Amino acid sequence: MIGLAAACVLLAIPEPMQGRTELRKRLAVTIQDISRMYSIIYSTSAKRSLTKLKAFKTLALDIRRQIADERNLLAHTKYEPPLRGKFPLRRYTNIVQIVDNLADLVISMGYTLQEMDNQWREKITAAMVNERRDYLVLILTNLKLISSALASKAPLPPYMPTPQAAKQKYAKVLQHRLSLHHGDMDQPSLTPYGSYMMNGSAFIDEVQLLLEEVTELVGTEDPEEWLAMHT
């Protein structure tokens, strides 16, 4: 009876929150929100208007708050005992910094898009049609898989198409279809347009770095290894 009573008392005590686990799960949520904001920007450029600017600002502020909390959790991980093995502090430091960079770039893309007139937004939309949709789907799929892998600490699927390969293909097609004329140099929208394109390119580079860091952290599924274990 004493043992049963002691077990009931221990079960009633909630398990303490581990900062390292909370950091990993919060990073997954932040990456998902960045993916949502990226899709909003592309949807906005297609509609040639920024109809939900207030909601965009709210999401941007929420992402910045999340990253500040994650940096705080990262700083406190060194005080937790390594009960489950050595914590990959350097890996998580890189991931937090990359996520911070992604947030800065996608927020900047949203505000520069707001400063363009409809004609320049139309250039972004009309330059690519089918390729632009495939490009967006690939980037969003990568972000979704990265977020899910961090949340569950499960390995990523094999043979994933990389963001860098999509960027090279997209840039090659864009170079042939999008051109600036001499009269465009005097347009006020040229500066935000150039900033939008450069930030979009840098965003893909950061997604590629994030994919590499998370792959090193959680690994990749190996079909041949699974077959060897079940034969």
N, C-alpha and C positions, 0 to 999 in steps of 0.2 A: 504493500500500500504506500509506503514511503517512497519507493522508487517510482511508482505510477504518478504520485503527486508531484515529484520532482520533474518527471518528464513532461507533465502538463504545464508546469511553470516555465520550463525551458522552451516549449513550443509556443507559449504565449508571448515570449520576448521576440520582437521582430528582428530579422537579420540586418545587421548594419550595412548601410550603403557603401559600396566600394567605389572610390573616386575614379579608379582606372576603368572599371566597367561602365560607370556613368559617362565618362569622357568618350568612350567608344560609341555608345548609343546616342549621345548628343551630337557627335560629329555626323553620324548617319542621318539624323533629322536635319541638320544644317545643310548637308549636301542635297537632300531631297528638296528643301526650300529653294536652294540656288537653282536646281533644275527647274522648279516651277517658275521662278522668275525669268529664267532664260527662255522658256516656252512662251511666257507672257510677252516678252519683248518681240519675239518673232511673230507672234499673232498680232501684236500692235502694228508692226511695220507692214504686215499684209493688209490691215484695215486702214492704214495711212492716218491713224489718229490715236492719241493717247487718252482713251476714254475713262480709264480707271487710275488716274494719277495718284489719288489719295490712297487707294489700296496698295499701289506700288510703293509709295513712301512708307506706309505702315509695315509692309513686308521687308523692305530694306532696313528699317530701324530694328525690326525683330531679329533679322539675321546678324546685324552688328552686335546686338545684345547677346545673342547666342555665342558668338565667337569670343566675346569678352569673358563670358562664363567658362568657356572651354579652356581659354588660356589660364584662368584661375585654377581650374581643376588640374591642368597639366602641371602647374607650379607646385601643387600640393601632393602630386603622386610620389615624390621622393620621401614623403613622411610615412607612406604605407609600407608595411613589411612585405617582402616578396614571397608570400605564401604559395603562390602558383607559378613560381619561377621568376626569372629576371624580367623586369618590365622593359620593353623596347622603347625607352625614352626618346632616343634620337629619331626613331621612325615616327612616333606620334608627334614630335616637335615639327618634323617636316610636313606631316599631314595637316596639322593645324595651320601652319604658315601657307600652305598651298590653298587650303579652304579660305583663308583670309584673302589671298590674292584673287581667288575666283569671285568672292563677294564684291571686292572693289571693282573688278572688271565688269561684272554684269550690272552693277548699279550705275557705273559710268556709261555703259551702253544705253541704259534706259533714259538717262538724262540728256545724253547727246542726241538720241532719237527725238526727244521732245523739242529740241532746238531746230530741227530740220523742218522745212516746209514740205507740203504734200508732194511736190514734184521730185524732191530728192528721196523721199520715202518710197515713191513709186519706182525709182531707179533700183533700189535695193530689192524690191519685190519682183519687178519685171525682169531683172537680169537672170534670175534662175527660177525655174518653175518646178519641174519634176526633181532635178538634182538638189534643189534647195530643201525640198521635203525629205528626201532620203538622207541628206546631210543632217538635218535637224533630228530625225528619228534616231540616227546612229549616236549622236552626242547624248541625247536624252536617255537612250538605252544604256549607254556606258555609265552615266551618272546614277541611274536607277540600280544597276547591278552593283556598283561600288557601294552605294548606300545600304543595300540589302546585305552585302557581304560583311560590312562593318557591324550592322545591327545584330546579325546572327553569328558572326565570326565563322562563316562558312566559306569554303574555297570558291573562287570564281570559275565560271565555265571555261572550257578550253576553246581555242580558235576564235577568240573574240576579235572582231574588226576594230582596229585601233583608231582613236581620234586623229592621230597624225596622218594616217593613210587617207582618211576622209578629207582632211584639210588640204592635202596635196591635190587630190582629185578635184575638190571644189574650187581651189585657186586656179587650177589649169583651165577649167571651163569658164570661170569668172573672167579670166584675163582676155578671153576671146569675145565675150559678150558685153562687157562693161568698159566703156571708154569715156574719158573726159574731154571736153572741147575747150578751145581757148577762152571762150566766153564764160566758162564755168569758174575761171580763176577769180572773178570779181564777185561771185555769189556769196552771201553771208552763210549759206548752208554748207559751204565747202569744208570749213574747219570742223564742225561737228560730224560731218560725213566721214572725213578722214580719221577722226578720233574713233568713231563707231567701228570702222573697218579694222583699224589697228587693235582696238580692244577685243574685237571678236576673234582676231587671229591669235592674240596672246591668251585668250580664254581657252582655246583649244589646246595650246601648248601646256597650260596648267592642268587641264583635264588629263592629258597624256601622262604628266608627272604624277598626278594623283593615282591614276590607274597603276603605274609602276610601283608606287609606294605601298598601296593596298595589296597588290599581288604579292609583294615580298612579305607582307604581314600575315595574310590569310592563306596564301598559296593558290594553286590552280588544280582543278580536278584532272586526273590522269586516267583516261578510259582504259589504257593498256594495264595499268596497275589494278583497276577494278576487275578486269577480266582474269588477270593472274590470280587474284584472291578468290574468285568464284569458279575456278575450273579445277 
